Amino acid sequence: MISQDVVLVRYGEITLKDRWTRQNWERILAGNIAFSLGKAGLEHKVTRGEGRIFIQTPDPRASEIAARVFGVVSTSPARAVAPDLKEICQAAVEMALKAGPATFAIRPRRSGISISSEEIGRVVGDAVRKMTGASVDLEEPELEIFVEARRESAYIFTQVVKGMGGLPLGSQGKMLALVSGGIDSPVAAWMMMKRGCPVSLLHFDSRPYADALQPSLKSAKVLAGWTSGRKIDFIEVPIGRGIEKISSHYPRATCVLCRRLMYWIAAEVMEMEAALGIVTGYSMGQVASQTAENILAEQAAMGMPVFHPLIAMDKAEIMDLARKIGTYEVTEETESCTAVPKKPMTKARRHEILAMEEELGLRDMARSLAKEMKVTRI
């Protein structure tokens, strides 16, 4: 393929928004892309066009880097020429001669110019066929040459790199994601980031019942690589004393009551972090605490939004996504909490759990434990 001088960046949902929102989110996306390229040490210039973002750079890495930015649907390293059939044909022929295919197809698109897509396809296809001897195959060609002709330039390319999709990070409100050191919770945080939400991460230090601090920190560092320059607050709150009190009074309800304690602590931290919701790694029915009855009891009368982005995913799907994100390797060896009873409650009754919480004074305990929080900027 001939050398690139521009990368085309495509986005999806942004185009469906009203004009003000669209322009705002385009600015956020362009800024996120520019930061990611700058962090990688690439010389570049990012500009916005109608329905596209353009990266002026000869660096071949730019397309892959931009494709990892939330909100990007796909990218293409391309050659920019004048929107003239002669120049388009010349660039397409160069590209075809470089690749040397037996069959090819021209995939034309146009916007804001008088030349029709049909004419572009016919004229450019004839030029490539005559100069290379390759035959046209519109169904399964060895080489696809894309032509995107616009008012200011025409872009010729052969590669489409799939992006992350979603919304630009920073286009939605901040979330507080609970991270346990296991496989699921970092994936849940990443899913909310993909929907445009910056996150702070809250880890409950459960020692001596469980020690997942290091895996949680490692997963936080991986997630920080997806933030386009934003720092992530990694927050630790010790809850060992709370678990001890809960398990000594209501052993079968330990998991449900411990979760309520976590939510009340999270409510305190949420306010400090100016977050708008809590995110968990719950997947329906995966473990005893994640039944519909227990989830209802855990969140009863909380008065704050709790999001479960993995709720309908199975373990295999979550593990595959963790591998893609890069968190799987640092979280798969996490050990289970030793405070979990042999026969945990799976069908908690809301009114009973609320009564237990009142007796144990979990809300006061949460306020006290939240004061011991430790924040690390990653």
Order of alpha helices (4+ residues) and beta strands (2+ residues): beta-alpha-beta-beta-alpha-beta-alpha-beta-alpha-beta-beta-beta-beta-beta-alpha-beta-alpha-beta-alpha-alpha-beta-alpha-beta-alpha-alpha-alpha-alpha-beta
